[in-house]
């Protein structure tokens, strides 16, 4: 099902509110928020569910969360994990999952930090990691996204190849 921009923005607001609530309720834990990186208006399909399942398992294995909350929404899969561990150590571990897992480029594992009354994601550069790379070329992903450097079809074809959806039985 295709979602609208309003639904996407509403889901982002709801996710932020949940992040604020969890970091306030559990100040002694580190919050990791999982979303799936999929371009286009369809955010819940076989691709997103395959990535989400793999991401949840990787987080469980690597971080041993003390709390997990999973939301399978039309606007995209979300996971919230509370972890015992230092903020930057957890960020390094999440970068390790994103960098090392076969589907890692399609996972977004944000480590959240409370700063005053707001919650902000910890940047990769704080743990010595470079920006995430484009799926199709070696440039930073943000550059390609802003420049619309690759067609939607090229991106989906690459995602299908990563996930094994391009193989004929």
N, C-alpha and C positions, 0 to 999 in steps of 0.2 A: 504494500500500500504506500502510495506517495504521500509525503507530508508537506505541509505548507511552511513557509518561512516563519509565520506566526507560531506554529506548533514547535518548530525547532528552537526559536528564541524562548518560548515558554518553558520548554524542557530544560534549557540552559539555566534559566532563572530558578526553576525548581531544584535542579542539581546543586546550584550554588547555595540555596537555602538549606538543603540537606547537609552539605559540607559544613556550613556554619554551625548547624545544630550539633553535628557529631563532634566537631573540634571543641565546641563549648562544653559538651557533656563529658568528653574524655580528654581533658588537657594533658594527661600523662601518656597518651598513646599517639602514634603517628597515623594519619589518615591517608590511605591510598584510594584514589577514585579511578575506576576502569571505564573507559569508553572504547568503542570500536571505530576505527578510521575507515569510513566509506564515503566516497563522493556521491553526489546526486541526491535526489529526493526520496529514495527508498533507503531507509535506515535499518529495517528489520527484514532479513531474508535468510536464506541458507548460508550465505557468505558470513553475515554478521554473527549468526549463531555459532558457526564453526569456530570463528576467531574468539568469540566470547567464552565458549567452553574451554578452549585451549588456554586462554588468558587466566581464567579462574583457577584452572589446575596448576598453572605455572606459579601464580601468586600463592596458592595454598602450599605448594612444595617449597618454594624459596623463602617465603616470609612467615609462614605459620601464623596467619592472623588469629587474633583472639575473638574477633567479631567479623561477620560478613553479612552483607545485605545485597541481594541481587534483584535487579529490576529488568524484566524483559518487556520493554515498551515499544510501541510503534515508532516512537521518535529515536529509538536506538537502545541498545543494551547498556545498562549501567551496573557497576559493582562498587560497593563501598567496603573497605577493609580497614580495621583498626589493628595496628601492629605494635608490639613492644619492640622498640629500637630507636636509636638516635635518627633524627630527621635525615641527615646527609647519608648515613649508612643505608637507610631504607631507599633513598633516592638512587644511590649507586646500584643497589640490588634491582630496582625497577628498570634502570637503564640497561643493566645486564640482561634482563628478560627481553626488553625491546630490541636490544642489539643481537642477542644470541638465539632467540626462538625463531623457528622457520616462519612463523606468522607474526613475529614481533613488530615488523614495520606497520602492521595493521592494528596494533594495540596501542592505546594511549593510556599509560599508567601515570597519572598525576599524583605527586606527593604534595599534600597541602600543608601550609603553614599559617597559623593564626598570627596576624600582625594587627594589633589593636582590635578594632571591631570588624576587621575584614579577614578573609581567607584568600591566600594567593598560592599559586603553584610554585614549587621550587624549580628553578631553571636548571637545565642540564649543565650549563657552564659552571655552576656552583660546585659540581663534583668533577670538573675537568672533562666533561663530555662535549663533543662538537654538536652543532645543531643536527637534527634529523635530516637524512638525505632523501632526495626524491626517489620514488619508486622506479622511475624510468631512466634517470640519468644521475650523475654524481653531484649535481648542484644541491644546495640546501632546499629542502622541500618548500619552505615559505616563499622562496624566490620563484619557483615554478608555479606555485599556486597563484601568487599575485600576478604573474605575467601570463597566466593561462597558457603555459608553454606546451602542454600536451592535451590532446583531445580527450573527452570523456570516454570514448570508445577505447583508446589506447590504455587508459588507466584501468578500466574495467577488465580488459583483456589481460593485463599484467596481474591484477588481483586474482582473476580466475586461474591463471597459471600458477601463482603462488599457492593457492588453495587446492589445486588439483581438479578444478571444475572444467578445465579445458580438455581433459583427456576423454577419449571415447571408450566406452566399455568394450 
